[in-house]
Amino acid sequence: MTTARTWRPLAWTSRSLPGCLCPGESGPNETPDAPVLLEVTKEGSQVVVHWCSPPSAVTHYQILEGQRHLLTASMRARKALLPKLDPGTMVCVEAVNRAGSSSPTKTSCKRYELANNSQHDRWVIGGVLAFVLLLLLALVVFLLRRNKAGSRSRASNPSYRGEVVF
């Protein structure tokens, strides 16, 4: 008779083999590593904060503006929407578990800046102007050819010379 093997969580494995945690995994009794803050961008009227989780046990995340708490997000969250944030504000994401919260790092904090699209805008405006100039040039060439063809037909038509043809 065979006995069914039961799945045992990482916590059991790490306890049974002292000092043996999976690479990059820290338990719930160790202060978590800081998450990696990917971006802080404006989408419509809201600001989106997007991060990657740390290789640690996390119960929830805290989104901070400097030292001021803005929002708490669940352990499964990787994005948060903030209603309003002034440009130039420093935003940090902290990972939290029962041992405490991660310390702010260069990778867990970012300054919120409005996107600088001026270079993109210049290319779009330049492209539109080039297109308009090309259309005008095509119109001028068309009108000149039409005018030239029209004057040839008038020159050979006696009614334009005031002659009466019967």
N, C-alpha and C positions, 0 to 999 in steps of 0.2 A: 504494500500500500504506500503510495507516494503522498507526501504532504505538499500542499500548495504553498509556494513562497509568497510572502507578503512584501509589498513595497515598503521600504523604510525611508523616511525623509532624511535629507542632508544633515539635519541637526543630530539625528541618532548616529549616523555614520561618523560625523565629526567628533561626537562624544566618545564613541567606541575606539577611535584611533586618535589619541591625543596629538594635538598640533597638526592634524591633517584636515585641512579645509580644502575644498575645491579651489583651484586658482581663481583669485579675484573675488571670492565669496567671504564675507565676514558675517558673523552671526548677529542675532538680535541683541546680544549683550555687549556688543562693541559699537562705539560711535561710528555711524556710517560715513563713508567717503562722500565727498561733495558730488552732486550731479554735474553734468556738463551742459551749460546753457548755450543752446545753439543760436537762437535769434530772439530778438524783441522787435516786432514789426507792427506797423499800423495796418489794420484791415477794416475799412469802413470807418466807423466811429469808435472802434475798440482797438486795444493794443493786445497782440497775441504774444505770449511768452511760451517758447518751445524748448524743451530740454530732453536730455537722455538720462536714464536712471544710472545710479552708481552701482558698482558690483558689491552691494551691501544689502542687508536686510533693512527694509524701509517700511514704516507704518503710514507715513504721510509726508507731504512736502509743504514747505512754507515759502511763499513768494514775498520778498521784502523790497521796499523802496528805501535804500540806505539801511537804516536800523528799524524803520517803521514796518510793521506787519501789514501786508495788503490782503493776502488771501491764503487759505489752506486748501490744498488739493489732495485727493486720495492717492493711495500708494500705486494705483494703476494709471494715474494721469501722467501725461507727458506734455500737455498743453494747458494753458490757462488764459482766460480772457479777462482783461482789466478794462474797466469802463473808461478811464481817462488817465493819461500820464503825460507830464510835461516833457518835451524834448530836453535831453541832457541829463535826465534822471538816471541814477545807477539802480539797476534791478538785479537782485540776487535770488537764487533758488537754493534752499537748504533741504537736505534729506533728514528725516527725523525717525528715530526708533526709541525703544524704551531706555537705551543707554544715553541718549542725548541727540543733539543735532550736529550736522556737519559744519565745519568752519568755512567761511567764505574763501574762495580761491579765485585766481585769474580766470579759470574756466567756468566757475559757477556764477559769475557776475558779468554783466554787460551794461554799457551805457545806451539808453534808448535815444536813438537819433532818427529823425525823419529821413527817408530815403532821398538821396541826391540824384535826381533823374535829369539834371540839366544837360549832361552830355547826351543822353538818349533823346531828350527833347530837341536838342540842336540838330541831331541827325534826322529826326522826323520832319522838322520844319524845313530843313535843307532839301529833303526828298520831295516834299510837297511843292516847294518853290521850283525845283528843277522840273517837276512834272507839269506845272502850270506854264513855265517858259517853253517847254517842248510843245505843248498844245498850242500856244500862241504862235510859235514858229511854223507849225504845221498849217494853222489857219492862214497866216500871211502867204505861205507858198501856195496854198490852194487858191486864195483870192487873186494872187498875181497871175497864176496860170489861167484862171478863168477869165480875167480881164484881158490877157494877151490873146486867148482864143476868141473872145468876143470882139476884139478890135479887128481881127483878121476877117471874121465873118461880116462885119459891118463894111469893111473896105471893099469886099467883093459884091456886096448887095447894093444895087443901084438905088433903092429907095432911100438909103442913107445919104446919097449924094444929091438928093433933091430931084432926081430924074423920074419921070413918069414912064412906067413901062406898061404897054398894052398888049 
